[in-house]
Amino acid sequence: MINTSDPPGGSHAFSQHPSRARELDRLRQQVLAAWPMEELWLKRRGLTDGMHVLDVGCGPGFVSEKLARLNPTGVTIGLEPDPELARLAGKRFDAIPGLSLQQGSLAHNHLDESYFDFAYARFVAQHLASPQDEMRHVFRLLKPGGQVVLVDADDGLILVHPEPPELLEVMRLSETIQAESGGDRWIGRKLPALLTQAGFADVGFDVLPFTSHQLGRPALFDLAWSFRLRRIEQASGADNTLLVEKVRDFFTNQNWYGVACVIAAYGVKECVR
Ligand SMILES: C[S@@+](CC[C@H](N)C(=O)[O-])C[C@H]1O[C@@H](n2cnc3c(N)ncnc32)[C@H](O)[C@@H]1O
């Protein structure tokens, strides 16, 4: 029997978040900022109405909603292991035709194999303890000919000028904290290889840039740096107060120019003849 309430491990522990309301707001803002570019890109990758679409690790469901609106005559399912996030998403989904929630992880769920035309995993791979194994589950859930798209961050693709001298330490600490709970802040560059190893064909990737000019400084700060400061505060208490304050003060009060890029990787489950 599949136990869909098994926690999957990895580094997105919503129940232990220092401010859950703040994290929900961060996820919402991230969708508002990125969706116009993301929607165009997903359509270019073949997302279209009438499909069976899986939103892997849908969190509170902001993206699933957007996907369902692009797919009004199809089926969109949000898969989410965290009970509280699943409850929030499920409540929102009730009002949207064709959209439903399945509580579970990639490894433990009641989804049908070979059912989906399109699987989207957005900022999920960086939190997985065993991304290689999990990609094999995505492969299993797709129909022959089905497409997968993974979008994720990579700390090597974040630039700011001028750069506060304390930022290097903040990046190092946040990478360590996430790695200690099973995540990987350098996952972006590994996505194409993960898809190839899972058996996908026609694997490729693009880089999607988000600049301070396009989003505004507060939104880019939120997207690329402010969550790190909260994680460091949570993990190290008073030890890093000065470091965190200096960096927060810089991003809030100085003029800076920045860009954070995400990697968008894709592949196809080949039809076997
Ligand atoms: C940063 S959140 C991203 C939420 C959403 N995709 C978005 O972009 O707003 C990562 C999500 O992945 C989920 N997750 C973690 N491990 C998972 C797994 N093994 N299978 C499915 N989802 C998982 C987490 O519970 C969390 O909701």
The ligand as a Tripos MOL2 file, in Angstrom:
@<TRIPOS>MOLECULE
LIG
   27    29     1     0     0
SMALL
NO_CHARGES

@<TRIPOS>ATOM
      1 C1          9.9860   25.8910   -3.4600 C.3       1 LIG1
      2 S1          8.5390   24.9560   -3.4330 S.3       1 LIG1
      3 C2          7.9490   25.3260   -5.0970 C.3       1 LIG1
      4 C3          6.4510   25.3100   -5.1790 C.3       1 LIG1
      5 C4          5.9000   25.5670   -6.6030 C.3       1 LIG1
      6 N1          6.4000   24.6100   -7.5760 N.3       1 LIG1
      7 C5          6.2030   26.9570   -7.0520 C.2       1 LIG1
      8 O1          7.0420   27.1380   -7.9510 O.co2     1 LIG1
      9 O2          5.6380   27.8980   -6.4800 O.co2     1 LIG1
     10 C6          9.0810   23.2500   -3.6040 C.3       1 LIG1
     11 C7          7.9150   22.2610   -3.4750 C.3       1 LIG1
     12 O3          8.3570   20.9370   -3.8210 O.3       1 LIG1
     13 C8          7.7060   20.0190   -2.9610 C.3       1 LIG1
     14 N2          8.4390   18.7330   -2.9190 N.ar      1 LIG1
     15 C9          9.5520   18.4450   -2.2020 C.ar      1 LIG1
     16 N3          9.9020   17.1500   -2.3900 N.ar      1 LIG1
     17 C10         9.0160   16.6150   -3.2660 C.ar      1 LIG1
     18 C11         8.8430   15.3110   -3.8430 C.ar      1 LIG1
     19 N4          9.6840   14.3010   -3.5610 N.pl3     1 LIG1
     20 N5          7.8010   15.1000   -4.6960 N.ar      1 LIG1
     21 C12         6.9620   16.1150   -5.0000 C.ar      1 LIG1
     22 N6          7.0650   17.3680   -4.4620 N.ar      1 LIG1
     23 C13         8.0770   17.6220   -3.6140 C.ar      1 LIG1
     24 C14         7.6970   20.7650   -1.6200 C.3       1 LIG1
     25 O4          6.7850   20.2250   -0.6860 O.3       1 LIG1
     26 C15         7.3690   22.1840   -2.0620 C.3       1 LIG1
     27 O5          6.0050   22.4450   -2.0780 O.3       1 LIG1
@<TRIPOS>BOND
     1     1     2 1
     2     2     3 1
     3     2    10 1
     4     3     4 1
     5     4     5 1
     6     5     6 1
     7     5     7 1
     8     7     8 2
     9     7     9 1
    10    10    11 1
    11    11    12 1
    12    11    26 1
    13    12    13 1
    14    13    14 1
    15    13    24 1
    16    14    15 ar
    17    14    23 ar
    18    15    16 ar
    19    16    17 ar
    20    17    18 ar
    21    17    23 ar
    22    18    19 1
    23    18    20 ar
    24    20    21 ar
    25    21    22 ar
    26    22    23 ar
    27    24    25 1
    28    24    26 1
    29    26    27 1
@<TRIPOS>SUBSTRUCTURE
     1 LIG1         1 GROUP 0 **** ****
